[in-house]
């Protein structure tokens, strides 16, 4: 890995072309008075989305809408992409210097961003756990779109990071009966760590009032629709990139009067948009990360210089991976 020659340089992970990543040296611009210099401690791989970006699977129609904050380059590549960085403010406004912060920034050793773009961590949230903030913000938005109520039967299909977080949130609503559903029996360990009941698709209870789908597969979406009760709401949290997915809208879809709706974190859920903005939503996600049980969702950790080979492996075979954490020197 190249070594930055001075404090005015950084190392960043770039997708040079679909399926090929590399670490590049780049200059840091001079910091303005209303900006901060952040030195990264950790970043997290949002495996589902980042695998699609790494493999060049963003459809041209979404090139602009899928741009991440502080992304450089363009899809399909070269592009610098990512949005789960935790670091320490080394220079900037006095109130932020020395604070540990979360920022929606790509994988990079140090960076300069507007002070308003960083979110100080609550004292109860360790830096290593804070890499889950973007995924938890997605889960919060998904719950707002789903609108579960006290006592609801809730099925969450897909025990990846976002699915686990959505199930954990839903289980905190009084009286709810939540099941986390996945075809991989090994995912039961994550459910157990979070205190959420687990079921295979064949053993899931069904007749759910609310179903949240986060498996990223057409088969998972079919399971989600099958588990929905009469006039239930099915919320789609998966993003498929350029893949076409067959949705089974025959059978009981119409007779059960099901509602199938999308949820995407780029906009605050309509039910909350009048009173919540993105910074307030992020502050909530960071507060919720105080629960140490969420450490169970960090399934591995690697040094920054291994990121090109690591993301290639995760994009090809993600078995057993939830949130993989990147450690910076």
N, C-alpha and C positions, 0 to 999 in steps of 0.2 A: 504494500500500500504506500503511495507517495506521502511524503511528509510536508505539511504546509510550511512554506519558507518564512512566514512572519505572522504576526497577529492580524494582519490585514487579509489573510487568506483562510479558506475553509476547504474541507473535503465533503463532497456530496455524492449520493447515489443517483445515477442516471440509468434509465432504460435506453440504451443506445439504439436498439432496434428490437422489434418483437422477439422475445425469447432470449435476449442478451442484455445483461446489466453490467455496469462498470462504475468504478469510483473515480471521480474527476476532481481535480483541484480547481478552485475558482476564487476570484478576488471578492472581498467584502467591500461594499461601498461605505463611505464615511457615514457615521451615525448623525442624524439630525437631532435637534433638542427634544423632539417629541417621539423619539425612537429608542429602542433598547437593543443592546448586544446580548444575545443569549448563547451560552455554551451548553450544548446538549449533554444530558446524562443518559437518557433512554429514548427510544422511539418504539412504536408498536407497528406490527404488520397487520393491516386490515385485510386478512388473507383473501376473502372472496373477491372484493373489488380490486385489490392490487394484483391478484393473479390474472384477472381479466385484462387489466391495463398492461401487465408484463407480457402477456401473450398476444397483445395487439387486437383485443376483442371488443374495443369500444366502437360502436357503429358511428359512421361519419355524421349522422344526424344529431349525435350527442356530444360531439367534440367540444362545443362551447359550454353546454350545460354541465358536463362532467369535469370541467376544470376545477382543480382543488385550489384553495387559498395558497398563494405563493408558489404555485406551480410555475415551472419554467419549461420552455419548449412546447411542442404540440404533439397530439396523438397522430399517428401511432408511435412516433419517436423521431429523433431523440426527445425524451421528456423526463423531467424531474418531478416525481409524483409521491404523494404520501400526506398524511394528515394526523399524525399522532406522536408529537414530539414533546418531551419533558426536559426542561433544562433549568439552568440557574442564570439569572440576570447578572452580567458582569459589568455593564455600564448602561447608564440611562438615568431617568428621573430618580431622585433620592429615595422616594417611597418604594421603588421596585428593586433597587440594587441589592443583591444578595438573596432575593426571594426566589423560591423554586416555583416554576410556572409551567402551564400547559399551553401549547400553541399548535394550531392546525398547519403544520409546516412539514415539508418533505424530509426525508432522512438526510441529515447534514450535521457536521460536527459543531458548527457555530453559524449564527445568522443574525442579520439586522432586520427588525420588523417594527412597525408602529407600536407604541406602548399599548394602545387599545387592543392589539391583537393577542396579547398574552393574558392568561388567567392565573392569578396566584393560587396555589394549592392551599386548601384548609390545613391547619396544623395536624389534623387527624388522618390525613391522607399521605402515605409515603410516595416518593417519586416513582418507585418501580411499579406501583399499582396504578398510577395515574395514566399510564399508556392506554388504559381501558376507557378513557373519558369519551373519545369520539364514538366508540361502539355503544357506550351507555347512553349517550345523547340520542343516538339512533333508536335505541330501545325505548327511551322515554317518549320520543316523538311517535313511535309506533303504538305505544299504549294510549296516547292521546287520540290517535286516529281510530283505535279500536273502541275506545270508550267503555271499558268494563265497569261493572257496578258491583256494589257489595253483594256477596253471595253467589256471583256468577260461576258457572262451570266454564273453565278456560282451557283450551288445548293450544299448546305451542308446538308446532311441527318443525323439527330441525334443531339439534342441540349443538350448533356452532356457537361462537362467542355471542352474537346478537340474540340468537334464540335463547341461550341460557340466561342472558341478562333480562330479556323480556319476561321469561318465566319467573325469574327471581323477583322482579318488580311486581308482577301480577299476584304472586303469592303473598305479598305484603298487604294487599287489600283485604280488609276483614271479611271473613266468611267465604272467600273464594275457594274453589276446588280446582287446583291447577295440575295439569299433567304435561310433562315435557316428553315429546314423542320423537323417537329416532330409530332408524333401522340398525344402528350400531350399538350392540349391548354394552360396549365399553364406555359409552357416554353416560351410563348410569352413575359412574363414579363422580362425574361433574354435578349431576343432579343431586346426588346424595350430599355432596359438599355444600351445596346451596340450600339444602333443606326442601327440595322440590320433588314430588313423586315423579317417577319415570315409567314409561311404558313403550313397548314396541307398537308399531301400527296395528298389528293383529290383536293386541291386548288392550288398546286404548278404549276408554269408556265411551266416547261418542256423545251425541246429543248435546254438544257444547253450545253455550250461549254466545261465546266469542272464540274465534280461532285465529291464531297468528301464525303465518307461514314464513319460515326463515331457512329452509333447507337448500335453496338454490337449485332445486331439481323439479322437473315436471311431475315426477312420481310423488314427490312430497306435496305439491300443490293438489294433486288428485286426492291424497290422503286427507289434506286439510278440508277439502270440500266434503269428503265422505263423513268426517267427524262433526260437521256443523249440524246443529239442530234447526228446527223450523224458524224461519226468518232470522237466522243468525248472521253475524257479520264476520267475514273472512278478510283479514288484512294481510296483504302481500308485502313483506319486507325484503324479499329476495330481489336481486338485480341480475339479469341474465346476459347483459352485454348484447352481442349480436346474435345470440342463440334464439331460435324460434322454439316456443313451448306450446304443446298441445294442452288446451284447457278443456276438461270434460264437462261441457255445459248441457249434455243430455241427461239421461237418468232422472234423478230427483232434484236437479239444480233448480228448475222452475217451480216444481210442485212444492218444494220447501221454501221458495221465495228468498233464496240466499242473496246476500249482498257481497260482492267481491270488489274490494277497493285497494288501491295502492297507497303506500306510505314511503316518503322519501325525505331524508333529513335536511335537504337543501332549503326547504321552506318549513316554517313552524306550522304544526297541524292547525287546520282551519278552526277547530274548536277552541284553540288557545290564542290565536293570532292577534286578537284585539288587545290582549293584555301582556303577552309574552313576546320578547324578541330573542334572537339567537344568543346574545350574551347572558341573559337571565336563564335561558334553558341550559347553557353550559355550566353556569354557576350551580344549578341544581344537580346536574350530573356529577360535578366534582364533590359536592356535599354527600351525595349518595355513596361515593366510593369509600367512605369511612369504614364500611363493613369488611373485616378481614377475610370473610369467607370468599370474597371475590378473587383472592389470590389463586384460588383453584383454577381460574380461567387462564392463567399464564402457563402455557404448556411447554415452554422452552425459552432459552436465552442464548444469544450468540453475540460475539463481538462485531463491531461495525464493519471491519474489513472482510468479514465472511459474507456480507449481504448479497453480492452478486450471485455466488453459487447457491446460497441459501434460498433466495427467492425463486431461482430456477427450479430448485428441488420442490419447494412448496407449491409452485404453480403446476408442476407435473404430477405430484403425488402428495396431497395434503393430509394423508391418513394420520389421525390422532392429534392434529394441530388445532388449537383454539387460537389464543393470541400468542404470537411468538414475539418476544421482546428483544430489542437490539440494545447492546450496552456500548457506551462510548468511553474511550480512554480518558 
